């Protein structure tokens, strides 16, 4: 049985590609094979990580419009896979891919193949809190029981709370807690130290391993990146993503 990790969140710039890259790096750290696919036709951030060997799925037709039929090749890849798969999806292709998966009853099909579908979704704070929480709730209500959910809480844009309620106290979680297998807490980083080091790493599209091997980094640059990696990987280990 292969695990099909699919990142879905309609809001852009909330950390979807970061989540996928962290997940892919965890597989590498555990010396487990994984296939990485980027379905974002505009901002293929995940595919920008050369070290992760991400395959880019071509969705645009000659008129520069998304042709949903091109998702068929993605299902063919899933049907023949012998290892787990990580699929990143951008805001541009979010609606077409979500509609494709639901209307074609792909979750049930993936289960028939003997695979497991895990939908990852990011919830972030600040102005995007309502949109990301609402988006998660809609996904959970639209997808059938064959799909389980993993939520990434990213506090980069602000605290993930509303009217004094944490995410676990919000209706979106309470209504769907039986569907959510685990929650990954992205570290809340000091912008002048940890945050700056991680932002530079993400901007350069390099992995933790590559950054830690960079001779231009100071001892403390490396120390902070190691601590971030340790926190993320420990949670992914506990969540049983592999």
N, C-alpha and C positions, 0 to 999 in steps of 0.2 A: 504493500500500500504506500502510495506517495502522498505527501501533503502538498496541497496547492494553495500557497499563500497569495491572496489577492488584496492589494491595497485599494480601498475605495473611499473617497471623500470628495464631495463636489466643490468644496472651498479650496481655492488655490493658495499656495504659500504658507501652508500650516505644518509642513514637515513630513509629507508623504514619502518623498524620495529619501530623506534622511532615515526614516524608519526602515525602508527597504534595503538601503545600503548597510545599516546596522545589522539587520537580519542576515543579509548575505555574508557579512564579515564574521558573524557568529558561526555560520556553517563552516566557513574556512578555518576558523579558530578550532572548531571541533573536528576538523579534517573529514567533513562530510560533503559529499557531492551535492551540488544544487545548480539548477538552471535558472538564469535571471533573464527576464523579459521586460522591456519598456514599451508601453502602448501609448505613450503621450506623443501625439503627432506634431506638437509645437515646441514644448519645452522638455526635451528628453534628458532631464537631469540625471536620472538613474543610469542611463546609457553613457553618461559622461565619465563614469568611473571605469577607466580602462582596465584596472586591476581585477575588476569583477566580471569581465567578459560578458557584458550585458548584450543580449540580442534585441535589436529594435524591430518592432512589428510595424510594417508599413500599412497605414490605414487610409491615407489620402488617395483619391482618384485624380485623374488629370485635371479636373475642375477645382482641385484643392478642397474637396469636400470629403468628409469621412464616409467611407463605404463600409457599413456594418458587416457586409458579407465577408470582409477580410478577417473578421474575428474567427471564421471557420478554421483558418490555419492554426489559430491558437488552440482550438479544441483538438485538432489533429495532433499537435505537439503534446498536449496533455495525455491523449490516448496512448501514445507510444512511449511515454516517459518511464524511466526506471529509477529516477531520482526525484527529490522534491523540487518544486518550482516556486519562484518568487516573481509576481507580476506587479509592476508599478503602473499606475494609471493616473493621468493628469486630469485637471478640471475640464479641459477641452473635450476629452473623450469619455468623461465620466457618465454622462447621460446615455450615449450610444452603447457603451459597454454594459452598463447596468440593465438597460432595456433588453439587450441581446441575451444576457445571462438569464434573466427572468422569463422573457417571452419564449425562449427556446428550451426552458426547463433544464438548463445546464447543471444546476446543483444536483438534481436527481440523476442526470446522466453521468456526472463525475462519480457519484456514489456507486452507480452500476459498474463503472470501470474498476471499482475497488479502491478508489482514491478518496481523500478527505479534503473538503473545501473549507478553508479558514479565511474569513474576511477580516482584514485589518482596517481600522478606521481611526483617524486622528481627531482628538478633541483638544482645542486650544483655548486660551483665555483672551481677555481683552474684547475688542469689537467683534471678533470672530467666534466668541463663545456660543452665542445663540445659534448661529448658522451651523456650526460643527456638531453641537449637541442635537439640534433638530435633524441634521443630516443623518446622524447615527440612528436616531429613532426611526426615521423613515426607512433606512436600509433594513433594520431589524424587522420592521413590520412587513416589508415587501418580499424579503427572501424567505424561502421555505425552511423547514426544520433541518434539512440536510446540510445547511451551512451553519458553522459556528463563528463566533465573533471574538476578536482580540482588539482591545482598545488601547491606543497610545495617548496618554495625557501629556501634552506639550505646553509648559508654562511660559514659553518664550515671549508671547505677546501679552502675558498677564496671568494673574492667579485664576485657576479654574474653579470658580465659586460664584454663586449668585444668591443674593439675599441671605448671606451667611451659610448657604448650603454647599457642601462639597459635591463632587461628581457623583459619589456613591449615594448621596441623599437626593439627587435629582430624579425627576420622573423618568427620564430617558433610560437611566440605569435600572431603577426599580421595576419598570415595566418589562425590561428585557434581561434581567440578571441571570435568568436560566439559560440564555443564549450566549452570554459573555463568559468565555472560558477563563480569561485572564486580563489583567490590566498592567500595561507597562508604563511606569512613571519616568518620563524623560527628566533628567536632573534639572533642578532650578539653579542656573549657573550665575555666578557673579560676572557681570558683563565686562569688567576690567581685567579679569584673570582667566578663569575657566571658560567663560563665554567667548572671550576674544580668541583664545587658542582653538576652540572648536569651530568658531565661525571661519577662521582662516583655513582650517582643514577642509571644511565643506566648500569654501570658495575655490580651493585648489583642486577639488574633486579627487582627493586622495584618501586612502583608507587609514585606519589607525596604525596598522603595521608600517605603511609607507611613511607616515608622518613621524613615527617614532624612530625611523631609520634616517631621518633627515639630519645631516650634520649641522645645519644652520639653526636648529632648535636648541634652546638652552635646556639645562637639566630640569628646571621647573616647568618649562613648556611640556616636556615629556612626562613629567610626574603628573601634571594635571590631566593630560590626555589619557594616561594609564588609569587614573582614578575614574574618569568618565566611562571608559571602556569597561572597567570592572563592574561598575554599577549597572550598566545596560546588560552586559552579558550574564550577570548573576540573575537578573530578572528573567531573561530569555531562557536560561537554564531551568529556573523554577517553573516557568510557564510551559515547559515541555514542547517547545516549538519544533524540535527535531524528533 
